[in-house]
Amino acid sequence: MRKNSGKEPGASWDGVVTSMVPRNGRPDRIAVYIDGSFALEVDAGLAQGAGLRVGGVLTAEGQQVLRDGDRPFLARARALALLAIRDRSSEELRMRLRRLGFAPETIDDVVAWLKDLGYLDDERFARSYALEKTRSGWGDRRVRQELRRKGVDRGSVEGVLAERQADEESVREQEEALQSQVRRRFGSEFRRDAVTAERRLTGFLLRRGYDWDSISRMVEMLRSEAEETP
């Protein structure tokens, strides 16, 4: 038997399992040590199903079988870690898992599993994203573009935006957020040079996805307030 020096990441060798401990304090992930050196990390249920035990012999071939069998479990763990940071669309999660090197069929299984658990829901994501961005001053056009870029299907996007437009409180919140933002950024400019301020305000709101009706309403509001200021 060849003992691993610990300097060859990913190397495998035939040896005796000398220790099996939770990886980084997680009971669902088991670190397996062979001949006293770390060999691999696998799902705890997979290790149990394979009959892995301290004192047993684990061949290099057996280690590779465990690694291959662990890929779906590892993909699930990585996906849950990503969703713990923030909610994501299905396509965003797929993209991240592809970057991590997981196979398409594994990614499909993970996405389906997360949807069944309710952890992945594009409509919920779109609703939350639209609320956050409109409160920060984005218009519907910008929200629509970004949600489509994130892979949310058109029907879900339009449904969420229609919900917000039909909700009087949401419309009021968005209008108040917009007024507050443009007053803060352009109110003093309108008092100094209304023509230049109008041009800058128009570009600013276009980039944030507002339509011409909204832009005209904000221009009129700031012009009127500037004229009333002594």
Beta strands, then each sheet from edge to edge (+ up, - down):
strand 1: 15-23
strand 2: 26-34
strand 3: 37-43
strand 4: 57-58
sheet 1: 3+ 2- 1+ 4-
end
